[in-house]
């Protein structure tokens, strides 16, 4: 599997507060970004995988809603996570 427990813990340590803090907004955004990148690479090879494409669109929407929540709550944390993950160009 591409997303093991160790990789998740590293993501949460880097972007969240601790390894077990999976509820922080930054940690969730980082996890969604990791999954989105993986699915994007998968779809480049398998162009007709429509179920994965649908899942990707739903995931992008969830990440977008988390980003807008963070933008409304704390603009500095929003700018920091955007810069760290290089989401927007």
C-alpha angles and dihedrals in degrees: 000000000000095000111052128176091258093053091049091050091050090051092050092047092050098043105017133048101266142350092269096044099101093149099068115109093232092052092050092048090050091049092049090048091052091050093045092053091050093049091046091056090046092053092050088064098035106042096172097052095116097171091059090046090054091048090050092053091049091049093050089052092051091049090048092053091049090050092050090049091052091046091055094045103041121001094190093057088046093054091046095052092045090053095045095050095034091224100152123042 
